[in-house]
């Protein structure tokens, strides 16, 4: 941790460890927010980048078109060799800037409206019930990641895309491998290749026979590919992004939030008291456990002044969502988990044109899971000491590898 003013002139390796505990942000975020909210840091490859830790600055960067999300832009900061490999292996509209980003995003925005998600809710409920039935039938302890948090988002987004059930387990495993920053760079690249292969084969089946457009891929074929608006390659990349965004993030949000709720029974009871309280509680879970750790990398395409600092064209930046969501200027007493607070200004889904297109799906899944889980298993508890839980602190998406529970 930076300990004094001299630290401002020293090397500052990034990313930081969660040394205060796996449910707390790195303590450097609070220290820098107070003393040096705009800070140069050192990356693994010898490059430098700026990090921003205040809510207002993060929001300003993410809304500013002079910051690019395109990884091929000179100066774009790479967090690790594995991350660089994963970004090189395929392109999606989340790593494009307008107008290209806007062109692709508009093709799928209608698939994730609140109205569509409300219509999907009974199917998600059926998946949750089926998975929890299976968990209840197994010997205790169970593993909530294996039994619920992992398969549910994978099954739901696969159903939406039209990916057959025989691929669901493989896609779940590959999605986790793609987000691992600690492994040989060949691992996420190979995972991406296999995912693209599976999705491509499914898409080819839809191209041959899209039916009446019963799923997202079939509708892309009918509305975009056949009229010539969208290439097969771009359709595969869109589907790959939607799968990753709709699976691995929600899996880890479910697991981490379950741990927090088990440690806060009064907050859990308050959250489950009404649909309105549940909706507010979901927002606080998203704020408190901002599981996407480093996905808001940008590079300046022009000289920009932020918080009194000039960021030069070609400078890489990280607008840190976790730090922003724990800024006391935006959320008083931010380290307190409080389901009654108004957490709606959080940026767990990012902000600006790259804000998560599937956020309505995530909110609906989280509300469904927690209402069902604690209604079915009101005595749910950890089956191991908290210290024995294995967290994925070092990965792009913060979460748990396993969550042993009893009921």
C-alpha positions in Angstrom: 0.0 0.0 0.0 1.1 3.6 -0.6 2.2 4.9 2.8 3.3 8.5 2.5 3.7 11.4 0.0 7.0 9.9 -1.2 5.0 7.0 -2.6 3.6 9.3 -5.3 7.1 9.4 -6.9 7.7 5.6 -6.5 6.7 2.7 -8.7 3.2 1.6 -8.2 2.6 -1.9 -9.6 -1.0 -2.5 -10.7 -3.4 -4.3 -10.1 -3.6 -4.2 -6.3 -4.4 -7.2 -4.0 -7.5 -7.4 -1.9 -5.4 -7.4 1.2 -8.2 -6.2 3.5 -10.2 -9.3 2.7 -11.9 -10.9 -0.3 -15.2 -9.0 0.2 -13.4 -5.6 0.4 -11.9 -3.5 -2.3 -8.1 -3.1 -2.3 -7.3 -0.6 0.5 -5.2 1.4 -2.0 -8.4 2.5 -3.7 -9.5 4.5 -0.6 -6.1 5.8 0.1 -5.6 7.0 -3.4 -9.1 8.4 -3.6 -8.3 10.6 -0.5 -4.7 11.5 -1.4 -4.1 11.0 -5.1 -7.3 10.2 -7.0 -5.5 10.4 -10.3 -2.4 8.2 -10.2 0.1 6.7 -12.7 0.6 2.9 -12.2 3.0 0.3 -13.6 1.7 -2.6 -15.6 3.2 -6.1 -16.1 4.7 -5.2 -19.5 6.5 -2.1 -18.3 3.8 0.2 -19.6 2.1 2.9 -17.5 -1.5 3.8 -17.2 -3.6 6.2 -15.1 -6.1 4.9 -12.6 -9.1 6.9 -11.4 -10.8 6.1 -8.1 -13.5 8.8 -7.6 -17.0 8.2 -8.7 -17.3 11.5 -10.5 -14.1 11.1 -12.4 -14.9 7.5 -13.5 -18.3 8.6 -14.7 -16.7 11.5 -16.6 -14.2 9.2 -18.4 -16.7 6.6 -19.4 -19.0 9.3 -20.8 -16.2 11.0 -22.8 -15.8 10.1 -26.4 -12.2 11.1 -26.3 -11.5 7.8 -24.5 -11.4 4.8 -26.7 -12.3 1.2 -25.8 -10.6 -0.3 -28.8 -7.7 -2.6 -27.7 -5.8 -2.1 -30.9 -5.5 1.7 -30.3 -1.9 2.6 -29.5 -1.5 3.0 -25.7 -4.4 0.8 -24.7 -3.5 -0.7 -21.3 -3.2 -4.5 -21.1 -3.7 -5.9 -17.6 -1.9 -9.2 -18.1 -0.5 -11.5 -20.9 -3.6 -13.6 -20.7 -5.8 -10.5 -21.1 -3.8 -9.3 -24.1 -4.2 -12.8 -25.6 -7.9 -12.9 -25.0 -8.5 -9.5 -26.6 -6.4 -10.4 -29.6 -8.3 -13.7 -30.2 -11.6 -12.1 -31.1 -13.4 -8.8 -31.4 -16.8 -7.8 -30.1 -18.8 -4.6 -30.2 -17.9 -3.9 -26.5 -14.4 -3.3 -27.8 -15.5 -0.9 -30.5 -16.3 2.8 -30.4 -19.2 4.6 -32.0 -20.4 4.5 -34.7 -19.3 0.9 -35.1 -20.3 0.1 -31.5 -23.7 1.7 -32.0 -24.4 -0.2 -35.2 -23.9 -3.6 -33.5 -25.4 -2.7 -30.2 -28.7 -1.6 -31.8 -29.1 -5.1 -33.2 -29.4 -6.7 -29.8 -30.7 -3.9 -27.5 -34.4 -4.9 -28.1 -33.6 -8.5 -26.9 -32.9 -7.2 -23.4 -35.7 -4.8 -22.6 -37.4 -4.9 -19.3 -40.6 -6.1 -21.0 -38.8 -9.1 -22.6 -37.1 -9.9 -19.3 -40.4 -9.9 -17.4 -41.7 -12.3 -20.1 -38.6 -14.5 -19.6 -39.0 -14.6 -15.8 -41.1 -17.8 -15.6 -38.5 -19.7 -17.6 -35.8 -18.5 -15.3 -37.9 -19.5 -12.3 -38.3 -23.0 -13.8 -34.5 -23.3 -14.2 -33.9 -22.1 -10.7 -36.5 -24.6 -9.3 -35.1 -27.5 -11.3 -31.5 -26.8 -10.2 -32.5 -26.4 -6.5 -34.5 -29.6 -6.7 -31.4 -31.4 -7.8 -29.3 -29.8 -5.2 -31.7 -30.8 -2.4 -31.6 -34.4 -3.7 -27.8 -34.6 -3.3 -25.9 -35.3 -0.2 -24.8 -32.3 1.8 -22.8 -30.2 1.7 -23.7 -28.8 -1.7 -21.6 -26.4 -3.8 -23.7 -23.4 -4.7 -21.4 -22.5 -7.6 -21.6 -25.9 -9.2 -25.3 -26.5 -8.4 -26.9 -23.0 -9.0 -24.7 -20.0 -9.6 -22.7 -21.5 -12.5 -25.4 -23.4 -14.4 -28.3 -21.0 -14.1 -26.9 -18.0 -16.0 -25.3 -20.3 -18.5 -28.6 -22.1 -19.2 -30.6 -18.9 -19.4 -28.3 -17.1 -21.9 -27.9 -20.3 -23.9 -31.7 -20.6 -24.1 -32.0 -17.0 -25.2 -29.3 -17.5 -27.9 -30.7 -20.8 -29.0 -27.7 -22.9 -28.0 -28.7 -26.5 -27.6 -28.6 -28.0 -24.1 -25.8 -30.4 -25.0 -23.4 -27.5 -25.2 -24.3 -25.8 -21.9 -21.8 -27.4 -19.7 -18.9 -26.9 -22.1 -19.8 -23.3 -22.6 -19.9 -22.8 -18.8 -16.4 -24.2 -18.4 -15.0 -22.3 -21.4 -16.5 -19.0 -20.2 -14.6 -19.3 -16.9 -11.3 -20.1 -18.6 -11.6 -17.1 -20.8 -11.7 -14.7 -17.9 -8.7 -16.2 -16.0 -5.9 -13.7 -16.0 -3.4 -16.0 -14.2 -3.0 -18.8 -16.6 -0.8 -19.3 -19.7 -2.1 -16.8 -22.3 -2.8 -19.8 -24.6 -5.6 -21.0 -22.2 -8.1 -18.1 -22.7 -7.2 -17.9 -26.4 -8.0 -21.6 -26.8 -11.2 -21.2 -24.7 -12.3 -18.4 -27.0 -11.5 -20.5 -30.1 -13.6 -23.3 -28.8 -16.5 -21.0 -27.8 -16.5 -19.4 -31.3 -16.5 -22.9 -32.8 -19.5 -24.0 -30.9 -21.4 -20.8 -31.5 -20.5 -20.8 -35.1 -21.8 -24.4 -35.6 -25.1 -23.4 -33.9 -25.4 -20.3 -36.0 -24.8 -22.3 -39.2 -27.7 -24.5 -38.2 -29.8 -21.4 -37.8 -28.7 -20.0 -41.1 -29.9 -23.2 -42.8 -33.2 -23.1 -40.9 -34.0 -20.2 -38.6 -37.6 -21.4 -38.1 -39.9 -18.5 -37.0 -37.2 -16.7 -35.1 -37.8 -18.4 -31.7 -34.4 -17.4 -30.3 -31.9 -14.5 -30.5 -29.6 -16.2 -33.1 -32.5 -17.1 -35.3 -33.8 -13.5 -35.2 -30.3 -12.2 -36.1 -30.3 -14.6 -39.1 -33.8 -13.4 -40.3 -33.4 -9.7 -39.5 -29.7 -9.0 -40.1 -27.8 -11.8 -41.8 -30.2 -12.7 -44.6 -30.8 -9.0 -45.6 -27.0 -8.5 -45.7 -26.7 -6.2 -42.7 -24.5 -8.5 -40.7 -21.8 -11.0 -41.5 -21.6 -14.5 -40.1 -18.3 -13.6 -38.3 -19.8 -10.5 -36.7 -22.9 -12.5 -35.6 -20.6 -15.1 -33.9 -18.7 -12.3 -32.1 -22.0 -10.8 -30.9 -23.2 -14.1 -29.6 -19.9 -14.8 -27.9 -19.9 -11.5 -26.1 -23.5 -12.0 -25.0 -22.8 -15.4 -23.7 -19.7 -14.2 -21.7 -21.5 -11.1 -20.4 -24.6 -13.1 -19.5 -22.9 -16.0 -17.8 -19.6 -15.5 -15.9 -20.5 -12.1 -14.4 -23.9 -13.3 -13.0 -22.4 -16.5 -11.8 -19.9 -14.7 -9.6 -22.4 -12.0 -8.5 -24.7 -14.8 -7.2 -21.9 -16.5 -5.3 -20.4 -13.4 -3.7 -23.8 -11.9 -2.8 -24.9 -15.2 -1.2 -21.9 -15.0 1.1 -22.6 -11.4 2.0 -26.3 -12.2 2.7 -25.4 -15.2 4.8 -23.2 -12.9 6.9 -25.9 -10.3 7.2 -29.2 -12.1 8.2 -30.9 -8.8 9.2 -30.2 -7.3 5.8 -31.3 -10.5 4.1 -34.6 -10.4 5.9 -35.1 -6.8 5.0 -34.3 -7.5 1.4 -36.8 -10.4 1.1 -39.6 -8.5 2.8 -41.2 -7.3 -0.4 -40.6 -7.1 -4.2 -39.6 -3.5 -3.8 -37.1 -4.2 -1.1 -35.7 -7.1 -3.2 -35.2 -4.8 -6.1 -33.4 -2.2 -3.9 -31.3 -5.0 -2.4 -30.2 -6.2 -5.8 -28.8 -2.7 -6.5 -26.9 -2.7 -3.2 -25.5 -6.1 -4.0 -24.3 -4.9 -7.3 -22.7 -1.8 -5.7 -21.1 -3.6 -2.8 -19.8 -6.5 -4.8 -18.7 -4.9 -8.1 -17.4 -8.1 -9.6 -16.1 -6.7 -12.9 -12.7 -5.5 -11.7 -10.8 -4.1 -14.6 -13.0 -4.1 -17.7 -13.1 -0.4 -18.0 -9.8 0.2 -19.6 -9.6 3.1 -22.1 -7.0 5.0 -24.0 -7.1 8.7 -24.7 -7.4 9.7 -28.3 -6.9 13.4 -27.6 -5.5 15.4 -24.8 -8.1 15.5 -22.0 -8.2 17.3 -18.6 -9.7 15.2 -15.8 -9.7 16.4 -12.2 -6.9 18.9 -12.9 -4.7 16.4 -14.7 -3.9 16.4 -18.4 -4.2 13.0 -19.9 -2.3 13.0 -23.1 -3.4 11.3 -26.3 -2.1 7.7 -26.2 -2.2 7.5 -22.4 -4.0 4.4 -21.1 -6.4 4.7 -18.2 -8.4 2.5 -15.9 -11.7 4.0 -14.7 -12.1 1.7 -11.6 -15.7 0.7 -11.2 -15.1 -1.0 -7.8 -13.4 2.1 -6.5 -16.2 4.4 -7.8 -18.9 2.3 -6.2 -17.1 2.6 -2.8 -16.6 6.4 -3.0 -18.1 8.0 0.1 -18.9 11.1 -1.9 -21.5 9.1 -3.8 -22.4 6.4 -1.2 -22.0 7.4 2.4 -20.4 4.8 4.6 -19.6 2.7 1.5 -18.2 -0.3 3.3 -21.5 -0.9 5.1 -23.8 -3.3 3.3 -27.2 -1.6 3.5 -30.1 -2.9 1.4 -32.2 0.1 2.3 -29.9 2.7 0.8 -30.4 4.2 -2.7 -27.6 2.5 -4.6 -29.1 3.2 -8.0 -26.2 5.5 -9.1 -23.7 2.6 -8.9 -21.7 1.7 -12.0 -21.5 -2.0 -11.7 -22.7 -2.2 -15.3 -20.3 0.6 -16.3 -21.6 3.9 -17.7 -22.0 5.6 -21.0 -22.3 4.0 -24.4 -20.6 0.8 -23.3 -23.0 0.3 -20.3 -24.0 -3.4 -20.1 -26.7 -4.2 -22.6 -27.8 -7.2 -20.5 -28.3 -5.4 -17.2 -32.0 -6.0 -17.1 -31.4 -9.8 -17.5 -28.9 -9.7 -14.6 -31.2 -7.9 -12.3 -34.1 -10.2 -13.0 -31.9 -13.3 -12.5 -30.5 -12.1 -9.2 -33.9 -11.2 -7.9 -35.3 -14.6 -8.9 -32.3 -16.5 -7.5 -32.3 -14.9 -4.1 -36.0 -15.0 -3.6 -36.1 -18.7 -4.5 -32.9 -19.7 -2.8 -33.8 -18.4 0.7 -37.4 -19.3 0.4 -36.5 -22.9 -0.4 -33.5 -23.1 2.1 -34.2 -20.6 4.9 -31.5 -22.3 7.1 -28.8 -22.1 4.4 -25.3 -21.6 5.8 -21.7 -22.0 4.9 -20.4 -25.6 5.2 -16.8 -24.4 5.8 -15.3 -21.5 7.7 -15.2 -18.3 5.8 -11.4 -18.4 5.7 -11.6 -21.7 3.8 -13.5 -20.2 0.9 -11.5 -20.0 -2.3 -11.9 -16.6 -4.0 -10.9 -15.5 -7.5 -9.4 -12.2 -6.4 -6.8 -12.1 -9.2 -9.2 -12.6 -12.2 -11.0 -10.1 -14.5 -14.2 -11.1 -12.7 -14.1 -11.3 -8.9 -15.9 -14.3 -7.5 -15.7 -17.8 -5.9 -14.4 -21.0 -7.3 -16.7 -23.1 -5.0 -19.3 -22.2 -2.3 -19.8 -25.2 0.1 -23.2 -24.9 1.8 -25.6 -26.8 4.1 -29.3 -26.3 4.6 
